[in-house]
Amino acid sequence: MGDSLPRTIGMLVFDFDGVILDSATLKRQAFADLYRDEAPEQYRAVLAYLGRRGGQPREVKFRHIEGQILGREAGEGRIRELCARFKASVEQRLLQAPAIPGALEFLSRWAGVRPLYLLSATPEAELRSIVRQRGLTPFFEEVLGSPPDKVTGLRYLLARRGQAARETVMIGDSYNDYRAARSNGTRFVGVSADPGASPFPGDVITVRDLHGLEAALRQA
């Protein structure tokens, strides 16, 4: 089994939404629903922003939407309120969201054979709760959420594990995942169900789902 991945791959780091669970669209809609009563042009601007900004902490998204799109003050109380409403709207749906095709099969084959890690922009306590309730915890050496941001989180993980960046592959579905990999010098495989709408540069190796991940990792 180990021979079907290059020996130069020592560690795999996965994003969660859109990579392990088919939940990225679900979360974008939950964000957008909080602004459905805004003026149509502002609501469209919110949708456009959310379509571009996957993989960021929800606090960052809310601050941008409130300040830059809606042009209103957003103190910490307002941001906490929005985060709480968002969490309440997605919690149950996340427990029912389907896995990305091929994800559970890949994790089952490689857990314990290669070290697998989860790195998400979801708040860490919330992420660990969802992962535990979905029965996914045993697949991963560590489950890591925010804070910090993904660039910093990946850097800390590499240092803590003493892992060479070039022997590490980040697997993600957003440009923010790609940026975290490039900032830390790791390799990267993108996940994009619609290659025509891929957020990645044209030379990035991408897969539609995790059925194609092993083949992609041999090229990464």
GROMACS elastic network, one bead per residue, 0.5 to 0.9 nm:
[ bonds ]
;  ai    aj funct       b0    kb
    1     4     6  0.58185   500
    1     5     6  0.80568   500
    1   109     6  0.80821   500
    1   110     6  0.83926   500
    1   113     6  0.83784   500
    2     5     6  0.59990   500
    2     6     6  0.81411   500
    2     7     6  0.80071   500
    2   110     6  0.82408   500
    2   113     6  0.68532   500
    2   114     6  0.81480   500
    3     6     6  0.67999   500
    3     7     6  0.74792   500
    4     7     6  0.89761   500
    4   214     6  0.74440   500
    4   215     6  0.86844   500
    4   218     6  0.81384   500
    5     8     6  0.83835   500
    5     9     6  0.72214   500
    5   214     6  0.67215   500
    5   215     6  0.83589   500
    5   217     6  0.69419   500
    5   218     6  0.61485   500
    6     9     6  0.57175   500
    6    10     6  0.88000   500
    6   217     6  0.77686   500
    6   218     6  0.61034   500
    7    10     6  0.70557   500
    7   167     6  0.87557   500
    8   166     6  0.81032   500
    8   167     6  0.55068   500
    8   168     6  0.84612   500
    9    12     6  0.76007   500
    9   114     6  0.83936   500
    9   166     6  0.80056   500
    9   168     6  0.59086   500
    9   169     6  0.71037   500
    9   217     6  0.82982   500
   10   114     6  0.66686   500
   10   115     6  0.72008   500
   10   163     6  0.76319   500
   10   164     6  0.81883   500
   10   166     6  0.88558   500
   10   167     6  0.50812   500
   10   168     6  0.58307   500
   10   169     6  0.82724   500
   11   114     6  0.63059   500
   11   115     6  0.52229   500
   11   116     6  0.62142   500
   11   117     6  0.78125   500
   11   163     6  0.76591   500
   11   167     6  0.65900   500
   11   169     6  0.64864   500
   11   170     6  0.86771   500
   12   114     6  0.74799   500
   12   115     6  0.64579   500
   12   116     6  0.50028   500
   12   117     6  0.62613   500
   12   118     6  0.86359   500
   12   167     6  0.88369   500
   12   168     6  0.58688   500
   12   169     6  0.50559   500
   12   170     6  0.60755   500
   12   171     6  0.74121   500
   13   115     6  0.85771   500
   13   116     6  0.59608   500
   13   118     6  0.57101   500
   13   119     6  0.65577   500
   13   154     6  0.84657   500
   13   168     6  0.74355   500
   13   169     6  0.61770   500
   13   171     6  0.61386   500
   13   172     6  0.85887   500
   14    19     6  0.70595   500
   14    20     6  0.76600   500
   14   116     6  0.75195   500
   14   117     6  0.60789   500
   14   119     6  0.59253   500
   14   120     6  0.79599   500
   14   169     6  0.85228   500
   14   170     6  0.59565   500
   14   172     6  0.62770   500
   15    18     6  0.76484   500
   15    19     6  0.58943   500
   15    20     6  0.72022   500
   15    55     6  0.82702   500
   15   117     6  0.87121   500
   15   118     6  0.59028   500
   15   119     6  0.52090   500
   15   120     6  0.52765   500
   15   121     6  0.83520   500
   15   170     6  0.77818   500
   15   171     6  0.62480   500
   15   172     6  0.50919   500
   15   173     6  0.74442   500
   15   174     6  0.89892   500
   15   177     6  0.74141   500
   16    19     6  0.53092   500
   16    20     6  0.50302   500
   16    21     6  0.62482   500
   16    22     6  0.88167   500
   16    23     6  0.84838   500
   16    24     6  0.87428   500
   16   118     6  0.66951   500
   16   119     6  0.70068   500
   16   120     6  0.57971   500
   16   121     6  0.86268   500
   16   122     6  0.86524   500
   16   127     6  0.88515   500
   16   172     6  0.79341   500
   16   173     6  0.89826   500
   17    20     6  0.61698   500
   17    21     6  0.52656   500
   17    22     6  0.62723   500
   17    23     6  0.51029   500
   17    25     6  0.86782   500
   17    27     6  0.83979   500
   17    55     6  0.84195   500
   17   120     6  0.78047   500
   17   122     6  0.89422   500
   17   172     6  0.87461   500
   17   173     6  0.80902   500
   18    21     6  0.55582   500
   18    23     6  0.56438   500
   18    25     6  0.78726   500
   18    99     6  0.87517   500
   18   100     6  0.69759   500
   18   172     6  0.77222   500
   18   173     6  0.60462   500
   18   174     6  0.86744   500
   18   191     6  0.76062   500
   18   192     6  0.84058   500
   19    22     6  0.69593   500
   19    23     6  0.86273   500
   19    24     6  0.85880   500
   19    99     6  0.83237   500
   19   100     6  0.62454   500
   19   103     6  0.75060   500
   19   171     6  0.74395   500
   19   172     6  0.61791   500
   19   173     6  0.63561   500
   19   191     6  0.65748   500
   19   192     6  0.89421   500
   19   209     6  0.76075   500
   19   210     6  0.76966   500
   20    23     6  0.85810   500
   20    99     6  0.58364   500
   20   100     6  0.54699   500
   20   101     6  0.85515   500
   20   102     6  0.88746   500
   20   103     6  0.56299   500
   20   104     6  0.77546   500
   20   210     6  0.84143   500
   21    24     6  0.78750   500
   21    94     6  0.81831   500
   21    97     6  0.65334   500
   21    98     6  0.60394   500
   21   100     6  0.52029   500
   21   101     6  0.88845   500
   21   103     6  0.80365   500
   22    25     6  0.75493   500
   22    26     6  0.79741   500
   22    94     6  0.89157   500
   22    97     6  0.61550   500
   22    98     6  0.56617   500
   22    99     6  0.54913   500
   22   100     6  0.51078   500
   22   101     6  0.85838   500
   23    27     6  0.61918   500
   23    28     6  0.86935   500
   23    93     6  0.85866   500
   23    94     6  0.67254   500
   23    97     6  0.61509   500
   23    98     6  0.77864   500
   23    99     6  0.83845   500
   23   100     6  0.87358   500
   24    27     6  0.52389   500
   24    28     6  0.62986   500
   24    29     6  0.87402   500
   24    54     6  0.78974   500
   24   173     6  0.88472   500
   25    28     6  0.50638   500
   25    29     6  0.62031   500
   25    30     6  0.86038   500
   26    29     6  0.52984   500
   26    30     6  0.63083   500
   26    31     6  0.88752   500
   26    90     6  0.76652   500
   26    93     6  0.80030   500
   26    94     6  0.82278   500
   26    97     6  0.84736   500
   27    31     6  0.63180   500
   27    32     6  0.86294   500
   27    86     6  0.85664   500
   27    90     6  0.67939   500
   27    94     6  0.87641   500
   28    31     6  0.51854   500
   28    32     6  0.62447   500
   28    33     6  0.86549   500
   28    47     6  0.81001   500
   28    50     6  0.62469   500
   28    51     6  0.75242   500
   28    54     6  0.83579   500
   29    33     6  0.59608   500
   29    34     6  0.87876   500
   29    47     6  0.84790   500
   29    50     6  0.88428   500
   30    33     6  0.51600   500
   30    34     6  0.68015   500
   30    86     6  0.64500   500
   30    87     6  0.89209   500
   30    89     6  0.65448   500
   30    90     6  0.66560   500
   31    34     6  0.56458   500
   31    35     6  0.74148   500
   31    46     6  0.87559   500
   31    47     6  0.87743   500
   31    50     6  0.79436   500
   31    58     6  0.87371   500
   31    61     6  0.89271   500
   31    62     6  0.85684   500
   31    86     6  0.65896   500
   32    35     6  0.54144   500
   32    36     6  0.64042   500
   32    43     6  0.75585   500
   32    46     6  0.67526   500
   32    47     6  0.63349   500
   32    50     6  0.78665   500
   33    36     6  0.50551   500
   33    37     6  0.83705   500
   34    37     6  0.78346   500
   34    82     6  0.79781   500
   34    85     6  0.80971   500
   34    86     6  0.76678   500
   35    38     6  0.55456   500
   35    39     6  0.89012   500
   35    42     6  0.85825   500
   35    43     6  0.63341   500
   35    46     6  0.77459   500
   36    39     6  0.82055   500
   36    40     6  0.83194   500
   36    43     6  0.63582   500
   37    40     6  0.82393   500
   37    43     6  0.79074   500
   38    41     6  0.82265   500
   38    42     6  0.62543   500
   38    43     6  0.57984   500
   38    70     6  0.87285   500
   39    42     6  0.53199   500
   39    43     6  0.61270   500
   39    44     6  0.86664   500
   40    43     6  0.50397   500
   40    44     6  0.61362   500
   40    45     6  0.85983   500
   41    44     6  0.51129   500
   41    45     6  0.62498   500
   41    46     6  0.87239   500
   42    46     6  0.62176   500
   42    47     6  0.86725   500
   42    69     6  0.68095   500
   42    70     6  0.68475   500
   43    46     6  0.50069   500
   43    47     6  0.62926   500
   43    48     6  0.86636   500
   44    47     6  0.50419   500
   44    48     6  0.61671   500
   44    49     6  0.86071   500
   45    48     6  0.50439   500
   45    49     6  0.61349   500
   45    50     6  0.85970   500
   45    65     6  0.87960   500
   45    69     6  0.69410   500
   46    49     6  0.51539   500
   46    50     6  0.61628   500
   46    51     6  0.85792   500
   46    65     6  0.65753   500
   46    69     6  0.70712   500
   46    70     6  0.88573   500
   47    50     6  0.51615   500
   47    51     6  0.61403   500
   47    52     6  0.88135   500
   48    51     6  0.51327   500
   48    52     6  0.65694   500
   48    53     6  0.88944   500
   49    52     6  0.52729   500
   49    53     6  0.61747   500
   49    61     6  0.86868   500
   49    65     6  0.80991   500
   49    69     6  0.89478   500
   50    53     6  0.51768   500
   50    54     6  0.68117   500
   50    61     6  0.79027   500
   51    54     6  0.70063   500
   52   174     6  0.84289   500
   52   175     6  0.83097   500
   52   199     6  0.78449   500
   53    56     6  0.66193   500
   53    61     6  0.78496   500
   53   174     6  0.75460   500
   53   175     6  0.77145   500
   53   176     6  0.75972   500
   54    57     6  0.88398   500
   54   173     6  0.78981   500
   54   174     6  0.52791   500
   54   175     6  0.71478   500
   54   176     6  0.67391   500
   54   177     6  0.85608   500
   55    58     6  0.89297   500
   55   120     6  0.72907   500
   55   121     6  0.58302   500
   55   122     6  0.86117   500
   55   150     6  0.81252   500
   55   172     6  0.86186   500
   55   173     6  0.80061   500
   55   174     6  0.58057   500
   55   175     6  0.75404   500
   55   176     6  0.54147   500
   55   177     6  0.64526   500
   56    59     6  0.83403   500
   56    60     6  0.66665   500
   56    61     6  0.69742   500
   56   120     6  0.86640   500
   56   121     6  0.56036   500
   56   122     6  0.83522   500
   56   149     6  0.74546   500
   56   150     6  0.80379   500
   56   176     6  0.69066   500
   57    60     6  0.54799   500
   57    61     6  0.67318   500
   57    62     6  0.89852   500
   57   120     6  0.86531   500
   57   122     6  0.63387   500
   57   123     6  0.77150   500
   57   146     6  0.69385   500
   57   147     6  0.80135   500
   57   148     6  0.89654   500
   57   149     6  0.72364   500
   58    61     6  0.50742   500
   58    62     6  0.61539   500
   58    63     6  0.85868   500
   58    83     6  0.69361   500
   58    86     6  0.87445   500
   58   121     6  0.77137   500
   58   122     6  0.75241   500
   58   123     6  0.86698   500
   59    62     6  0.51839   500
   59    63     6  0.61263   500
   59    64     6  0.86138   500
   59    79     6  0.65210   500
   59    80     6  0.80914   500
   59    82     6  0.85729   500
   59    83     6  0.70003   500
   60    63     6  0.52657   500
   60    64     6  0.62806   500
   60    65     6  0.86924   500
   61    64     6  0.52141   500
   61    65     6  0.61351   500
   61    66     6  0.85348   500
   62    65     6  0.50936   500
   62    66     6  0.59226   500
   62    67     6  0.82997   500
   62    74     6  0.85715   500
   62    79     6  0.66275   500
   62    82     6  0.74236   500
   62    83     6  0.80931   500
   63    66     6  0.52660   500
   63    67     6  0.58551   500
   63    68     6  0.78359   500
   63    73     6  0.89566   500
   63    74     6  0.66875   500
   63    75     6  0.87811   500
   63    79     6  0.71111   500
   64    67     6  0.53006   500
   64    68     6  0.51990   500
   64    69     6  0.68204   500
   64    70     6  0.87016   500
   65    68     6  0.56480   500
   65    70     6  0.61670   500
   65    71     6  0.81651   500
   66    69     6  0.60622   500
   66    70     6  0.50623   500
   66    71     6  0.61438   500
   66    72     6  0.57312   500
   66    73     6  0.69383   500
   66    74     6  0.61875   500
   66    79     6  0.89836   500
   67    70     6  0.58299   500
   67    72     6  0.51787   500
   67    73     6  0.61138   500
   67    74     6  0.67463   500
   68    71     6  0.53863   500
   68    72     6  0.79468   500
   69    72     6  0.84476   500
   73    78     6  0.89038   500
   74    77     6  0.77896   500
   74    78     6  0.56348   500
   74    79     6  0.64921   500
   75    78     6  0.53960   500
   75    79     6  0.64117   500
   75    80     6  0.87485   500
   76    79     6  0.50641   500
   76    80     6  0.60778   500
   76    81     6  0.85400   500
   77    80     6  0.51650   500
   77    81     6  0.61834   500
   77    82     6  0.87133   500
   78    81     6  0.50615   500
   78    82     6  0.62412   500
   78    83     6  0.86195   500
   79    82     6  0.51457   500
   79    83     6  0.61199   500
   79    84     6  0.85825   500
   80    83     6  0.50652   500
   80    84     6  0.61081   500
   80    85     6  0.86336   500
   81    84     6  0.51552   500
   81    85     6  0.62474   500
   81    86     6  0.85803   500
   82    85     6  0.51408   500
   82    86     6  0.60643   500
   82    87     6  0.85728   500
   83    86     6  0.50372   500
   83    87     6  0.60888   500
   83    88     6  0.86176   500
   84    87     6  0.51378   500
   84    88     6  0.62149   500
   84    89     6  0.86578   500
   85    88     6  0.51972   500
   85    89     6  0.62361   500
   85    90     6  0.88891   500
   86    89     6  0.51714   500
   86    90     6  0.64241   500
   86    91     6  0.85482   500
   87    90     6  0.54567   500
   87    91     6  0.57995   500
   87   126     6  0.87739   500
   88    91     6  0.56292   500
   88    92     6  0.78931   500
   89    92     6  0.75072   500
   89    93     6  0.77698   500
   90    93     6  0.52021   500
   90    94     6  0.59713   500
   90    95     6  0.87843   500
   91    94     6  0.53871   500
   91    95     6  0.67721   500
   91   126     6  0.89224   500
   91   130     6  0.81040   500
   92    95     6  0.52766   500
   92    96     6  0.67612   500
   92    97     6  0.89147   500
   93    96     6  0.51768   500
   93    97     6  0.60380   500
   94    97     6  0.50626   500
   94    98     6  0.85531   500
   94   130     6  0.73952   500
   95    98     6  0.86310   500
   95   130     6  0.67402   500
   95   131     6  0.89046   500
   95   133     6  0.72643   500
   95   134     6  0.65299   500
   96   134     6  0.87175   500
   98   101     6  0.84481   500
   99   102     6  0.80184   500
   99   103     6  0.64782   500
   99   104     6  0.71327   500
  100   103     6  0.54842   500
  100   104     6  0.79715   500
  100   209     6  0.63444   500
  100   210     6  0.69639   500
  101   104     6  0.77131   500
  101   105     6  0.84623   500
  101   208     6  0.89908   500
  101   209     6  0.57331   500
  101   210     6  0.60502   500
  101   211     6  0.65049   500
  102   105     6  0.52735   500
  102   106     6  0.60594   500
  102   107     6  0.86337   500
  102   209     6  0.65073   500
  102   212     6  0.79031   500
  102   213     6  0.83974   500
  103   106     6  0.52251   500
  103   107     6  0.61784   500
  103   108     6  0.85275   500
  103   209     6  0.76718   500
  103   210     6  0.52442   500
  103   211     6  0.72415   500
  103   213     6  0.89818   500
  104   107     6  0.51218   500
  104   108     6  0.59673   500
  104   109     6  0.85468   500
  104   136     6  0.86813   500
  104   210     6  0.87269   500
  105   108     6  0.51309   500
  105   109     6  0.62074   500
  105   110     6  0.87328   500
  105   210     6  0.85038   500
  105   211     6  0.81392   500
  106   109     6  0.52039   500
  106   110     6  0.62092   500
  106   111     6  0.83227   500
  106   210     6  0.70449   500
  106   211     6  0.75661   500
  106   213     6  0.79858   500
  106   214     6  0.82118   500
  107   110     6  0.53508   500
  107   111     6  0.55610   500
  107   116     6  0.81270   500
  107   136     6  0.88926   500
  107   139     6  0.61536   500
  107   140     6  0.85212   500
  108   111     6  0.58139   500
  108   112     6  0.89010   500
  108   139     6  0.71183   500
  109   112     6  0.84982   500
  109   113     6  0.78008   500
  110   114     6  0.58034   500
  110   115     6  0.80515   500
  110   116     6  0.78891   500
  110   139     6  0.83444   500
  111   114     6  0.61480   500
  111   115     6  0.67048   500
  111   116     6  0.64510   500
  111   138     6  0.79953   500
  111   139     6  0.51594   500
  111   140     6  0.69204   500
  111   141     6  0.85902   500
  112   115     6  0.64432   500
  112   116     6  0.81151   500
  112   139     6  0.76945   500
  112   140     6  0.86383   500
  112   141     6  0.87312   500
  113   116     6  0.88906   500
  115   139     6  0.89757   500
  115   140     6  0.72876   500
  115   141     6  0.63079   500
  116   139     6  0.70138   500
  116   140     6  0.50538   500
  116   141     6  0.58586   500
  116   142     6  0.77158   500
  117   139     6  0.83559   500
  117   140     6  0.51333   500
  117   141     6  0.56089   500
  117   142     6  0.53031   500
  117   143     6  0.62193   500
  117   144     6  0.77562   500
  118   140     6  0.66510   500
  118   141     6  0.82029   500
  118   142     6  0.64074   500
  118   144     6  0.58231   500
  118   145     6  0.80523   500
  119   122     6  0.87377   500
  119   142     6  0.85007   500
  119   143     6  0.64200   500
  119   145     6  0.58198   500
  119   146     6  0.84771   500
  119   150     6  0.71407   500
  119   153     6  0.74954   500
  119   154     6  0.75497   500
  120   123     6  0.79456   500
  120   124     6  0.80163   500
  120   127     6  0.77783   500
  120   143     6  0.82748   500
  120   144     6  0.63427   500
  120   146     6  0.67990   500
  120   149     6  0.86700   500
  120   150     6  0.70865   500
  121   124     6  0.81176   500
  121   127     6  0.88507   500
  121   144     6  0.85820   500
  121   145     6  0.55005   500
  121   146     6  0.51312   500
  121   147     6  0.75182   500
  121   148     6  0.82556   500
  121   149     6  0.67322   500
  121   150     6  0.67158   500
  122   125     6  0.85715   500
  122   126     6  0.69777   500
  122   127     6  0.58090   500
  122   144     6  0.87433   500
  122   145     6  0.53424   500
  122   146     6  0.57653   500
  122   147     6  0.84673   500
  123   126     6  0.54896   500
  123   127     6  0.60135   500
  123   128     6  0.86727   500
  123   144     6  0.86449   500
  123   145     6  0.51575   500
  123   147     6  0.67319   500
  124   128     6  0.60647   500
  124   129     6  0.85079   500
  124   143     6  0.77513   500
  124   144     6  0.59532   500
  124   146     6  0.54084   500
  124   147     6  0.73767   500
  125   128     6  0.52713   500
  125   129     6  0.62309   500
  125   130     6  0.87913   500
  125   144     6  0.89981   500
  125   145     6  0.75868   500
  125   146     6  0.88966   500
  126   129     6  0.51427   500
  126   130     6  0.63357   500
  126   131     6  0.86661   500
  126   145     6  0.83549   500
  127   130     6  0.52398   500
  127   131     6  0.61095   500
  127   132     6  0.84983   500
  127   143     6  0.76775   500
  127   144     6  0.78165   500
  127   145     6  0.63843   500
  127   146     6  0.89786   500
  128   131     6  0.50584   500
  128   132     6  0.59465   500
  128   133     6  0.84881   500
  128   137     6  0.78276   500
  128   143     6  0.64021   500
  128   144     6  0.78793   500
  128   145     6  0.80423   500
  129   132     6  0.51544   500
  129   133     6  0.61347   500
  129   134     6  0.85639   500
  130   133     6  0.51449   500
  130   134     6  0.60883   500
  130   135     6  0.86247   500
  130   136     6  0.87025   500
  131   134     6  0.51535   500
  131   135     6  0.63066   500
  131   136     6  0.52270   500
  131   137     6  0.57477   500
  131   143     6  0.81895   500
  132   135     6  0.51204   500
  132   136     6  0.59123   500
  132   137     6  0.52992   500
  132   138     6  0.85873   500
  133   136     6  0.76658   500
  133   137     6  0.85663   500
  134   137     6  0.80491   500
  135   138     6  0.73987   500
  135   139     6  0.88210   500
  136   139     6  0.57689   500
  136   140     6  0.75388   500
  137   140     6  0.58181   500
  137   141     6  0.83281   500
  137   142     6  0.82711   500
  137   143     6  0.76104   500
  138   141     6  0.77167   500
  139   142     6  0.89545   500
  140   143     6  0.65720   500
  144   147     6  0.88951   500
  144   153     6  0.77745   500
  145   148     6  0.75769   500
  145   149     6  0.84360   500
  145   150     6  0.83950   500
  145   153     6  0.81626   500
  146   149     6  0.60521   500
  146   150     6  0.76732   500
  146   153     6  0.79424   500
  147   150     6  0.83089   500
  147   152     6  0.89537   500
  147   153     6  0.78475   500
  148   151     6  0.81431   500
  148   152     6  0.60740   500
  148   153     6  0.57036   500
  149   152     6  0.55382   500
  149   153     6  0.59409   500
  149   154     6  0.85857   500
  149   180     6  0.88340   500
  150   154     6  0.58606   500
  150   155     6  0.83207   500
  150   176     6  0.76877   500
  150   177     6  0.71706   500
  150   179     6  0.87469   500
  150   180     6  0.58305   500
  150   181     6  0.89040   500
  151   154     6  0.54729   500
  151   155     6  0.63201   500
  151   156     6  0.87920   500
  151   176     6  0.83966   500
  151   177     6  0.81695   500
  151   179     6  0.72930   500
  151   181     6  0.73840   500
  151   182     6  0.89091   500
  151   183     6  0.66577   500
  151   184     6  0.71436   500
  152   155     6  0.50259   500
  152   156     6  0.61311   500
  152   157     6  0.85593   500
  152   180     6  0.78945   500
  152   184     6  0.87765   500
  153   156     6  0.51633   500
  153   157     6  0.61603   500
  153   158     6  0.87356   500
  153   180     6  0.86862   500
  154   157     6  0.50086   500
  154   158     6  0.62210   500
  154   159     6  0.86406   500
  154   170     6  0.89774   500
  154   180     6  0.69484   500
  154   181     6  0.77705   500
  154   184     6  0.72849   500
  155   158     6  0.53063   500
  155   159     6  0.63039   500
  155   160     6  0.86047   500
  155   165     6  0.89872   500
  155   180     6  0.85428   500
  155   183     6  0.87174   500
  155   184     6  0.62277   500
  156   159     6  0.51796   500
  156   160     6  0.59616   500
  156   161     6  0.84988   500
  157   160     6  0.51444   500
  157   161     6  0.60618   500
  157   162     6  0.82894   500
  157   163     6  0.82161   500
  158   161     6  0.53532   500
  158   162     6  0.58060   500
  158   163     6  0.50541   500
  158   164     6  0.69518   500
  158   165     6  0.69016   500
  158   168     6  0.84774   500
  158   184     6  0.87608   500
  159   162     6  0.50505   500
  159   163     6  0.66761   500
  159   164     6  0.85988   500
  160   163     6  0.78905   500
  161   164     6  0.89624   500
  163   166     6  0.87008   500
  163   167     6  0.72578   500
  163   168     6  0.73825   500
  164   167     6  0.53945   500
  164   168     6  0.67178   500
  164   186     6  0.82521   500
  165   168     6  0.52011   500
  165   169     6  0.80689   500
  165   181     6  0.88042   500
  165   184     6  0.67523   500
  165   185     6  0.55562   500
  165   187     6  0.75913   500
  166   169     6  0.77112   500
  166   185     6  0.64949   500
  166   186     6  0.50498   500
  166   187     6  0.62428   500
  167   186     6  0.71389   500
  167   187     6  0.76276   500
  168   185     6  0.88078   500
  168   186     6  0.54312   500
  168   187     6  0.61284   500
  168   188     6  0.83712   500
  169   181     6  0.78017   500
  169   186     6  0.58162   500
  169   188     6  0.51896   500
  169   189     6  0.71272   500
  169   217     6  0.80119   500
  169   220     6  0.78394   500
  170   177     6  0.74511   500
  170   178     6  0.77892   500
  170   180     6  0.83628   500
  170   181     6  0.60748   500
  170   186     6  0.68946   500
  170   187     6  0.62455   500
  170   189     6  0.64039   500
  170   190     6  0.83860   500
  171   177     6  0.75751   500
  171   178     6  0.83325   500
  171   181     6  0.88699   500
  171   187     6  0.87605   500
  171   188     6  0.58657   500
  171   190     6  0.58417   500
  171   191     6  0.71321   500
  172   175     6  0.81685   500
  172   176     6  0.84352   500
  172   177     6  0.52900   500
  172   178     6  0.69272   500
  172   188     6  0.77487   500
  172   189     6  0.67096   500
  172   190     6  0.52307   500
  172   191     6  0.58459   500
  172   192     6  0.88082   500
  173   176     6  0.84463   500
  173   177     6  0.67986   500
  173   178     6  0.81312   500
  173   189     6  0.86294   500
  173   190     6  0.54858   500
  173   192     6  0.60531   500
  173   198     6  0.85543   500
  173   199     6  0.79394   500
  173   200     6  0.87656   500
  174   177     6  0.52900   500
  174   178     6  0.66455   500
  174   179     6  0.87755   500
  174   190     6  0.76745   500
  174   191     6  0.80783   500
  174   192     6  0.85809   500
  174   198     6  0.85950   500
  174   199     6  0.63228   500
  174   200     6  0.76468   500
  175   179     6  0.60654   500
  175   180     6  0.85815   500
  175   190     6  0.88489   500
  175   199     6  0.56879   500
  175   200     6  0.60488   500
  176   180     6  0.61810   500
  176   181     6  0.86896   500
  177   180     6  0.51161   500
  177   181     6  0.63843   500
  177   182     6  0.87408   500
  177   188     6  0.85240   500
  177   190     6  0.84640   500
  178   181     6  0.51649   500
  178   182     6  0.61794   500
  178   183     6  0.84890   500
  178   188     6  0.66212   500
  178   189     6  0.82311   500
  178   190     6  0.75402   500
  178   200     6  0.73767   500
  179   182     6  0.50987   500
  179   183     6  0.58459   500
  179   184     6  0.84833   500
  180   183     6  0.52015   500
  180   184     6  0.63188   500
  180   185     6  0.86081   500
  180   186     6  0.85032   500
  181   184     6  0.53390   500
  181   185     6  0.60035   500
  181   186     6  0.50152   500
  181   187     6  0.63793   500
  181   188     6  0.62074   500
  182   185     6  0.50016   500
  182   186     6  0.61742   500
  182   187     6  0.74330   500
  182   188     6  0.79121   500
  183   186     6  0.79576   500
  187   220     6  0.63671   500
  188   204     6  0.75754   500
  188   205     6  0.75596   500
  188   206     6  0.89127   500
  188   217     6  0.86779   500
  188   220     6  0.66724   500
  189   204     6  0.69264   500
  189   205     6  0.54231   500
  189   206     6  0.56117   500
  189   207     6  0.75378   500
  189   213     6  0.81102   500
  189   216     6  0.70132   500
  189   217     6  0.72264   500
  189   220     6  0.67666   500
  190   198     6  0.85125   500
  190   199     6  0.88257   500
  190   200     6  0.73638   500
  190   204     6  0.69319   500
  190   205     6  0.62124   500
  190   207     6  0.63342   500
  190   208     6  0.86027   500
  191   195     6  0.87700   500
  191   198     6  0.83669   500
  191   205     6  0.87607   500
  191   206     6  0.54829   500
  191   207     6  0.50327   500
  191   208     6  0.57135   500
  191   209     6  0.62058   500
  191   210     6  0.78306   500
  191   213     6  0.89360   500
  192   195     6  0.56607   500
  192   196     6  0.87171   500
  192   197     6  0.76864   500
  192   198     6  0.57681   500
  192   199     6  0.80652   500
  192   206     6  0.65928   500
  192   207     6  0.61528   500
  192   208     6  0.50475   500
  192   209     6  0.72232   500
  193   196     6  0.89258   500
  193   197     6  0.84986   500
  193   198     6  0.82083   500
  193   207     6  0.75006   500
  193   209     6  0.65787   500
  194   197     6  0.54904   500
  194   198     6  0.64725   500
  194   208     6  0.69087   500
  195   199     6  0.87649   500
  195   206     6  0.77952   500
  195   207     6  0.81968   500
  195   208     6  0.72823   500
  197   200     6  0.88936   500
  198   201     6  0.80626   500
  198   202     6  0.86000   500
  198   206     6  0.85034   500
  200   203     6  0.80850   500
  200   204     6  0.63439   500
  200   205     6  0.89826   500
  200   206     6  0.85511   500
  201   204     6  0.57673   500
  202   205     6  0.82810   500
  204   220     6  0.87215   500
  205   216     6  0.66370   500
  205   217     6  0.87393   500
  205   219     6  0.76527   500
  205   220     6  0.68367   500
  206   209     6  0.88771   500
  206   212     6  0.89301   500
  206   213     6  0.86459   500
  206   216     6  0.72127   500
  207   210     6  0.69066   500
  207   211     6  0.81891   500
  207   212     6  0.58854   500
  207   213     6  0.65961   500
  207   216     6  0.71063   500
  208   211     6  0.81316   500
  208   212     6  0.73560   500
  208   213     6  0.89757   500
  209   212     6  0.63241   500
  209   213     6  0.73313   500
  210   214     6  0.79902   500
  211   214     6  0.76041   500
  211   215     6  0.87934   500
  212   215     6  0.56817   500
  212   216     6  0.63293   500
  212   217     6  0.88408   500
  213   217     6  0.60489   500
  213   218     6  0.87057   500
  214   217     6  0.51197   500
  214   218     6  0.64922   500
  215   218     6  0.53166   500
  215   219     6  0.69115   500
  216   219     6  0.52288   500
  216   220     6  0.62057   500
